[in-house]
Amino acid sequence: MEEIIPWASLLAVLEPFYPKGERGRPPIGLERMLRIYFLQQWYGLADEALEDAIYDSQAMRGFGPH
C-alpha cells in the first residue's frame, strides 16, 4: 500500500482541518489516524473490532506511520 497510496498528498489536504489539540485531550497524529481509518474501511471493522485487530495482528500494527 505504501506504493499506491499518496500518503503525503492526503496528509497535506487533511492537515488544515485536523484538530490541533487546543482543547481537551491531545489528538492522535494525523498520519496514524488516517492509516487506522483506511484499515477500518478495507476490513469493514467497527471501532472496537479494529482496536482488537490492531492489538492482535502484527501486520496491522506494522501498517502504522513510518
The first five atom37 places (N, CA, C, CB, O) and aatype in JSON, in Angstrom:
{
  "aatype": [12, 6, 6, 9, 9, 14, 17, 0, 15, 10, 10, 0, 19, 10, 6, 14, 13, 18, 14, 11, 7, 6, 1, 7, 1, 14, 14, 9, 7, 10, 6, 1, 12, 10, 1, 9, 18, 13, 10, 5, 5, 17, 18, 7, 10, 0, 3, 6, 0, 10, 6, 3, 0, 9, 18, 3, 15, 5, 0, 12, 1, 7, 13, 7, 14, 8],
  "atom_mask": [
    [1, 1, 1, 1, 1],
    [1, 1, 1, 1, 1],
    [1, 1, 1, 1, 1],
    [1, 1, 1, 1, 1],
    [1, 1, 1, 1, 1],
    [1, 1, 1, 1, 1],
    [1, 1, 1, 1, 1],
    [1, 1, 1, 1, 1],
    [1, 1, 1, 1, 1],
    [1, 1, 1, 1, 1],
    [1, 1, 1, 1, 1],
    [1, 1, 1, 1, 1],
    [1, 1, 1, 1, 1],
    [1, 1, 1, 1, 1],
    [1, 1, 1, 1, 1],
    [1, 1, 1, 1, 1],
    [1, 1, 1, 1, 1],
    [1, 1, 1, 1, 1],
    [1, 1, 1, 1, 1],
    [1, 1, 1, 1, 1],
    [1, 1, 1, 0, 1],
    [1, 1, 1, 1, 1],
    [1, 1, 1, 1, 1],
    [1, 1, 1, 0, 1],
    [1, 1, 1, 1, 1],
    [1, 1, 1, 1, 1],
    [1, 1, 1, 1, 1],
    [1, 1, 1, 1, 1],
    [1, 1, 1, 0, 1],
    [1, 1, 1, 1, 1],
    [1, 1, 1, 1, 1],
    [1, 1, 1, 1, 1],
    [1, 1, 1, 1, 1],
    [1, 1, 1, 1, 1],
    [1, 1, 1, 1, 1],
    [1, 1, 1, 1, 1],
    [1, 1, 1, 1, 1],
    [1, 1, 1, 1, 1],
    [1, 1, 1, 1, 1],
    [1, 1, 1, 1, 1],
    [1, 1, 1, 1, 1],
    [1, 1, 1, 1, 1],
    [1, 1, 1, 1, 1],
    [1, 1, 1, 0, 1],
    [1, 1, 1, 1, 1],
    [1, 1, 1, 1, 1],
    [1, 1, 1, 1, 1],
    [1, 1, 1, 1, 1],
    [1, 1, 1, 1, 1],
    [1, 1, 1, 1, 1],
    [1, 1, 1, 1, 1],
    [1, 1, 1, 1, 1],
    [1, 1, 1, 1, 1],
    [1, 1, 1, 1, 1],
    [1, 1, 1, 1, 1],
    [1, 1, 1, 1, 1],
    [1, 1, 1, 1, 1],
    [1, 1, 1, 1, 1],
    [1, 1, 1, 1, 1],
    [1, 1, 1, 1, 1],
    [1, 1, 1, 1, 1],
    [1, 1, 1, 0, 1],
    [1, 1, 1, 1, 1],
    [1, 1, 1, 0, 1],
    [1, 1, 1, 1, 1],
    [1, 1, 1, 1, 1]
  ],
  "atom_positions": [
    [[0.81, -1.2, 0.0], [0.0, 0.0, 0.0], [0.85, 1.26, 0.0], [-0.92, 0.0, 1.19], [0.41, 2.33, -0.42]],
    [[2.07, 1.12, 0.47], [2.95, 2.29, 0.51], [3.19, 2.85, -0.89], [4.28, 1.93, 1.16], [3.39, 4.05, -1.05]],
    [[3.16, 1.99, -1.9], [3.45, 2.42, -3.26], [2.25, 3.0, -3.98], [3.99, 1.28, -4.04], [2.42, 3.8, -4.9]],
    [[1.04, 2.62, -3.6], [-0.12, 3.08, -4.37], [-0.93, 4.18, -3.69], [-1.02, 1.92, -4.66], [-1.73, 4.85, -4.34]],
    [[-0.75, 4.38, -2.4], [-1.5, 5.42, -1.69], [-0.6, 6.64, -1.5], [-2.03, 4.9, -0.31], [0.48, 6.52, -0.91]],
    [[-1.02, 7.79, -1.99], [-0.19, 9.01, -1.87], [-0.34, 9.63, -0.49], [-0.59, 10.04, -2.96], [-1.0, 10.65, -0.33]],
    [[0.29, 9.02, 0.52], [0.12, 9.45, 1.9], [0.44, 10.93, 2.08], [1.01, 8.62, 2.8], [-0.33, 11.65, 2.71]],
    [[1.56, 11.39, 1.54], [1.96, 12.79, 1.73], [0.92, 13.74, 1.17], [3.32, 13.05, 1.07], [0.62, 14.77, 1.79]],
    [[0.36, 13.42, 0.01], [-0.66, 14.29, -0.59], [-1.94, 14.3, 0.25], [-0.98, 13.82, -2.02], [-2.53, 15.36, 0.47]],
    [[-2.35, 13.13, 0.71], [-3.56, 13.06, 1.54], [-3.37, 13.83, 2.84], [-3.91, 11.59, 1.85], [-4.27, 14.56, 3.27]],
    [[-2.21, 13.66, 3.46], [-1.95, 14.36, 4.71], [-1.94, 15.87, 4.51], [-0.61, 13.91, 5.31], [-2.44, 16.61, 5.35]],
    [[-1.38, 16.33, 3.4], [-1.33, 17.76, 3.12], [-2.73, 18.35, 2.96], [-0.51, 18.03, 1.87], [-2.98, 19.48, 3.39]],
    [[-3.63, 17.6, 2.35], [-5.01, 18.08, 2.16], [-5.77, 18.11, 3.49], [-5.76, 17.18, 1.15], [-6.53, 19.04, 3.75]],
    [[-5.57, 17.1, 4.33], [-6.33, 16.97, 5.57], [-5.8, 17.81, 6.72], [-6.36, 15.54, 5.98], [-6.56, 18.21, 7.59]],
    [[-4.52, 18.08, 6.73], [-3.87, 18.74, 7.87], [-4.54, 20.04, 8.31], [-2.46, 19.02, 7.53], [-4.69, 20.24, 9.52]],
    [[-4.95, 20.93, 7.4], [-5.58, 22.17, 7.87], [-6.89, 21.96, 8.64], [-5.85, 23.07, 6.69], [-7.3, 22.82, 9.42]],
    [[-7.53, 20.81, 8.44], [-8.82, 20.54, 9.07], [-8.72, 19.66, 10.3], [-9.75, 19.91, 8.08], [-9.71, 19.47, 11.01]],
    [[-7.54, 19.12, 10.57], [-7.37, 18.19, 11.67], [-7.2, 18.96, 12.98], [-6.15, 17.26, 11.43], [-6.53, 19.99, 12.99]],
    [[-7.8, 18.49, 14.08], [-7.7, 19.21, 15.35], [-6.25, 19.44, 15.77], [-8.42, 18.44, 16.45], [-5.38, 18.59, 15.57]],
    [[-6.01, 20.6, 16.33], [-4.66, 20.97, 16.77], [-4.4, 20.61, 18.24], [-4.43, 22.45, 16.57], [-3.27, 20.72, 18.71]],
    [[-5.43, 20.18, 18.96], [-5.26, 19.81, 20.35], [-5.26, 21.01, 21.28], [0.0, 0.0, 0.0], [-4.62, 20.98, 22.33]],
    [[-5.97, 22.06, 20.9], [-6.0, 23.27, 21.72], [-6.9, 23.11, 22.94], [-6.48, 24.44, 20.89], [-6.73, 23.82, 23.94]],
    [[-7.85, 22.18, 22.85], [-8.74, 21.9, 23.98], [-8.85, 20.4, 24.16], [-10.15, 22.55, 23.76], [-8.74, 19.64, 23.2]],
    [[-9.06, 19.98, 25.37], [-9.29, 18.57, 25.65], [-8.04, 17.73, 25.48], [0.0, 0.0, 0.0], [-6.91, 18.22, 25.58]],
    [[-8.26, 16.46, 25.23], [-7.15, 15.52, 25.09], [-6.39, 15.79, 23.8], [-7.66, 14.07, 25.11], [-6.99, 16.21, 22.81]],
    [[-5.09, 15.57, 23.8], [-4.32, 15.75, 22.57], [-4.77, 14.74, 21.5], [-2.8, 15.59, 22.85], [-5.0, 13.57, 21.81]],
    [[-4.89, 15.19, 20.27], [-5.33, 14.26, 19.22], [-4.23, 13.27, 18.85], [-5.78, 15.03, 17.97], [-3.04, 13.53, 19.06]],
    [[-4.65, 12.14, 18.31], [-3.71, 11.17, 17.75], [-3.09, 11.82, 16.52], [-4.43, 9.8, 17.38], [-3.74, 12.66, 15.88]],
    [[-1.89, 11.48, 16.17], [-1.25, 12.04, 14.99], [-2.08, 11.79, 13.73], [0.0, 0.0, 0.0], [-2.69, 10.73, 13.58]],
    [[-2.09, 12.75, 12.83], [-2.92, 12.67, 11.64], [-2.57, 11.45, 10.79], [-2.76, 13.93, 10.81], [-3.48, 10.75, 10.33]],
    [[-1.3, 11.18, 10.56], [-0.95, 10.04, 9.71], [-1.41, 8.73, 10.33], [0.57, 10.01, 9.45], [-1.94, 7.87, 9.63]],
    [[-1.21, 8.58, 11.62], [-1.66, 7.35, 12.29], [-3.18, 7.22, 12.18], [-1.22, 7.35, 13.77], [-3.69, 6.13, 11.91]],
    [[-3.9, 8.3, 12.4], [-5.36, 8.26, 12.33], [-5.84, 7.9, 10.93], [-5.96, 9.59, 12.76], [-6.78, 7.12, 10.77]],
    [[-5.2, 8.48, 9.91], [-5.59, 8.19, 8.53], [-5.35, 6.72, 8.19], [-4.82, 9.1, 7.55], [-6.18, 6.08, 7.56]],
    [[-4.21, 6.2, 8.61], [-3.92, 4.79, 8.35], [-4.9, 3.88, 9.08], [-2.49, 4.46, 8.77], [-5.33, 2.86, 8.53]],
    [[-5.26, 4.23, 10.29], [-6.25, 3.45, 11.04], [-7.59, 3.48, 10.32], [-6.4, 3.99, 12.49], [-8.28, 2.46, 10.23]],
    [[-7.97, 4.65, 9.82], [-9.23, 4.77, 9.08], [-9.22, 3.87, 7.84], [-9.48, 6.24, 8.67], [-10.2, 3.18, 7.57]],
    [[-8.1, 3.88, 7.1], [-8.01, 3.02, 5.92], [-8.17, 1.55, 6.3], [-6.67, 3.25, 5.2], [-8.92, 0.82, 5.65]],
    [[-7.47, 1.11, 7.34], [-7.61, -0.28, 7.79], [-9.06, -0.6, 8.12], [-6.71, -0.55, 9.0], [-9.57, -1.66, 7.76]],
    [[-9.72, 0.31, 8.81], [-11.1, 0.09, 9.21], [-12.0, -0.08, 7.99], [-11.59, 1.25, 10.07], [-12.86, -0.95, 7.98]],
    [[-11.79, 0.75, 6.97], [-12.61, 0.66, 5.76], [-12.3, -0.59, 4.94], [-12.41, 1.9, 4.91], [-13.21, -1.25, 4.46]],
    [[-11.02, -0.91, 4.78], [-10.63, -2.08, 3.99], [-11.17, -3.37, 4.57], [-9.13, -2.16, 3.88], [-11.58, -4.26, 3.82]],
    [[-11.16, -3.48, 5.88], [-11.58, -4.73, 6.51], [-13.0, -4.7, 7.06], [-10.63, -5.06, 7.63], [-13.47, -5.69, 7.62]],
    [[-13.7, -3.59, 6.9], [-15.09, -3.5, 7.33], [-15.26, -3.72, 8.82], [0.0, 0.0, 0.0], [-16.17, -4.43, 9.25]],
    [[-14.39, -3.11, 9.62], [-14.42, -3.34, 11.06], [-15.03, -2.16, 11.82], [-13.01, -3.6, 11.57], [-14.84, -1.0, 11.45]],
    [[-15.76, -2.47, 12.87], [-16.25, -1.44, 13.79], [-15.05, -0.95, 14.62], [-17.41, -1.99, 14.72], [-13.99, -1.58, 14.61]],
    [[-15.23, 0.15, 15.31], [-14.13, 0.73, 16.1], [-13.51, -0.28, 17.06], [-14.63, 1.93, 16.89], [-12.29, -0.43, 17.11]],
    [[-14.37, -0.97, 17.81], [-13.87, -1.92, 18.8], [-13.17, -3.11, 18.13], [-15.02, -2.41, 19.68], [-12.14, -3.58, 18.62]],
    [[-13.72, -3.58, 17.02], [-13.12, -4.71, 16.31], [-11.76, -4.32, 15.73], [-14.05, -5.21, 15.2], [-10.83, -5.12, 15.73]],
    [[-11.65, -3.1, 15.24], [-10.37, -2.65, 14.71], [-9.33, -2.54, 15.82], [-10.53, -1.29, 14.0], [-8.18, -2.93, 15.65]],
    [[-9.74, -2.01, 16.96], [-8.82, -1.91, 18.09], [-8.3, -3.3, 18.47], [-9.52, -1.25, 19.3], [-7.1, -3.47, 18.69]],
    [[-9.19, -4.27, 18.55], [-8.78, -5.64, 18.86], [-7.83, -6.18, 17.79], [-10.0, -6.55, 18.99], [-6.82, -6.81, 18.11]],
    [[-8.16, -5.93, 16.52], [-7.32, -6.43, 15.42], [-5.93, -5.82, 15.48], [-7.98, -6.12, 14.07], [-4.94, -6.51, 15.21]],
    [[-5.83, -4.55, 15.82], [-4.53, -3.9, 15.9], [-3.7, -4.52, 17.03], [-4.69, -2.39, 16.13], [-2.5, -4.74, 16.87]],
    [[-4.34, -4.81, 18.16], [-3.62, -5.44, 19.27], [-3.2, -6.87, 18.92], [-4.5, -5.45, 20.53], [-2.13, -7.32, 19.33]],
    [[-4.04, -7.57, 18.15], [-3.79, -8.99, 17.85], [-2.91, -9.24, 16.64], [-5.09, -9.68, 17.65], [-2.29, -10.3, 16.55]],
    [[-2.83, -8.3, 15.71], [-2.16, -8.55, 14.44], [-0.89, -7.73, 14.28], [-3.1, -8.26, 13.29], [-0.93, -6.5, 14.27]],
    [[0.22, -8.41, 14.15], [1.49, -7.73, 13.9], [1.45, -6.99, 12.57], [2.66, -8.75, 13.91], [2.02, -5.9, 12.45]],
    [[0.77, -7.55, 11.57], [0.69, -6.91, 10.26], [-0.05, -5.58, 10.36], [-0.01, -7.84, 9.26], [0.38, -4.59, 9.75]],
    [[-1.12, -5.53, 11.11], [-1.86, -4.28, 11.24], [-1.06, -3.26, 12.06], [-3.22, -4.53, 11.9], [-1.08, -2.07, 11.74]],
    [[-0.38, -3.71, 13.08], [0.46, -2.79, 13.85], [1.58, -2.24, 12.98], [1.06, -3.5, 15.09], [1.96, -1.08, 13.12]],
    [[2.09, -3.05, 12.07], [3.17, -2.63, 11.18], [2.74, -1.67, 10.11], [0.0, 0.0, 0.0], [3.58, -1.07, 9.43]],
    [[1.44, -1.5, 9.93], [0.94, -0.59, 8.9], [0.96, 0.86, 9.36], [-0.46, -0.98, 8.5], [0.63, 1.75, 8.58]],
    [[1.34, 1.11, 10.58], [1.36, 2.46, 11.13], [2.36, 3.37, 10.41], [0.0, 0.0, 0.0], [3.02, 2.94, 9.46]],
    [[2.46, 4.61, 10.86], [3.35, 5.58, 10.22], [4.8, 5.11, 10.21], [3.25, 6.92, 10.91], [5.26, 4.45, 11.14]],
    [[5.48, 5.47, 9.16], [6.88, 5.06, 9.02], [7.81, 6.24, 9.22], [7.13, 4.44, 7.65], [9.03, 6.09, 9.14]]
  ]
}
